[in-house]
Amino acid sequence: MGEIIDGKRIAEAIRGELKAEVESLTEKVGRAPGLGVILVGDNPASKVYVRHKRRACEELKVFSEESLLEKDAPEERLRKRIEELNADEKIDGILLQLPLPDHLDEDAMVSLIEPAKDVDGFHKLNLGRLLWGRELFVACTPLGIQQLLLRSGVEIEGKHVVIVGRSNIVGKPLAAFLMQKKAGANATVTVCHSRTKNLAEVTRSADILVAAMGRARAITADMVRSGTVVIDVGINRIPDESRKSGYRLVGDVDFDGVKDIASKITPVPGGVGPMTIAMLMSNTVRSFKMRNGIEL
Ligand SMILES: NC(=O)c1ccc[n+]([C@@H]2O[C@H](COP(=O)([O-])OP(=O)(O)OC[C@H]3O[C@@H](n4cnc5c(N)ncnc54)[C@H](OP(=O)(O)O)[C@@H]3O)[C@@H](O)[C@H]2O)c1
């Protein structure tokens, strides 16, 4: 059986490092780093993510301010809230929890966030800077995946990384990040999507395979070559009557089928998920330092 990459433990270690850093930075600057979180509506998964983010802020003693807007909130209210957080000196990072209800234009709303406070890295300026190789903020899930690999002793340089999924929040920024001519990157990257022909043939050529499709257990054993490192980004709810909630979470990889073939594999839950939150904290600390002229 391949080694399980324990994202929960690695994320805990990162939060521990950040906690010590926040303590000394708070003393130095005279205030704690601050994160403003906006949640519009009551999407159940979004509420869970916001709760996890709140807990991480409490643990690290990062100041957090949550704005909960009702699901039919007019665009003007959201716009005003973002502008207030942009101007708020206590706030270093702004997180607009996606997806937004249908009547709100996600692209337009994310574009309102001050790029220097865009700790999610979703603003087009930050995506452009990432592509350019002069990043301000890298999106949290790609950052978390890189850290999972590096902290598990997986060399990325020169490896063939196959990413299945081309979303703006995972697939594309991860591809841009790992292809950079930089330490911790320098990979040869292939990006697959729903129109890719012979997907299994491509995924079998991977040294590192990242599944970010949003399709429960779509990556099966026949799609993975022996010795591949497998990173499962997917979070899918499937019905499970034995659970009180009536569902459980599975990834995009058929974990039971693939775990004996992979050299290392992330579980769901407990793999990429906790890393995404740890990297949100890391980006908030990064923003705090940049805004206070402290060397990164
Ligand atoms: N762990 C975390 O912290 C974290 C963070 C973000 C997202 N997620 C999870 O990661 C998953 C992906 O999220 P996302 O926002 O990137 O998803 P998304 O926007 O729905 O994008 C899915 C991508 O997968 C591709 N795809 C779908 N079915 C495919 C198939 N059968 N074969 C090949 N490609 C296929 C799509 O191709 P097309 O472009 O051709 O449609 C698309 O590019 C979701 O389960 C999400 O919940 C987890």
The ligand as an ORCA input file, in Angstrom:
! r2SCAN-3c Opt
* xyz 0 1
  N      -9.951     20.466     -1.020
  C     -10.174     21.741     -1.251
  O      -9.733     22.592     -0.506
  C     -10.925     22.137     -2.464
  C     -10.834     23.433     -2.977
  C     -11.511     23.731     -4.162
  C     -12.267     22.748     -4.779
  N     -12.363     21.506     -4.223
  C     -13.108     20.424     -4.867
  O     -12.375     20.062     -6.021
  C     -13.265     19.638     -7.044
  C     -13.024     20.487     -8.267
  O     -13.379     21.826     -7.976
  P     -13.382     22.969     -9.073
  O     -14.003     24.160     -8.506
  O     -12.020     23.036     -9.661
  O     -14.415     22.285    -10.112
  P     -15.098     22.775    -11.443
  O     -15.043     24.249    -11.585
  O     -16.410     22.067    -11.500
  O     -14.155     22.163    -12.570
  C     -14.094     20.797    -12.797
  C     -13.097     20.526    -13.893
  O     -13.018     19.116    -14.089
  C     -13.203     18.798    -15.452
  N     -13.910     17.535    -15.557
  C     -15.138     17.234    -15.067
  N     -15.463     15.965    -15.386
  C     -14.428     15.458    -16.075
  C     -14.166     14.215    -16.664
  N     -15.048     13.204    -16.593
  N     -12.997     14.040    -17.289
  C     -12.084     15.037    -17.371
  N     -12.274     16.254    -16.821
  C     -13.437     16.460    -16.185
  C     -14.029     19.946    -16.041
  O     -13.791     20.018    -17.418
  P     -14.439     21.185    -18.363
  O     -13.635     22.410    -18.070
  O     -14.233     20.679    -19.735
  O     -15.869     21.300    -17.954
  C     -13.492     21.134    -15.252
  O     -12.348     21.675    -15.862
  C     -14.660     19.753     -6.443
  O     -15.011     18.492     -5.905
  C     -14.489     20.757     -5.338
  O     -15.427     20.579     -4.278
  C     -11.693     21.198     -3.094
*
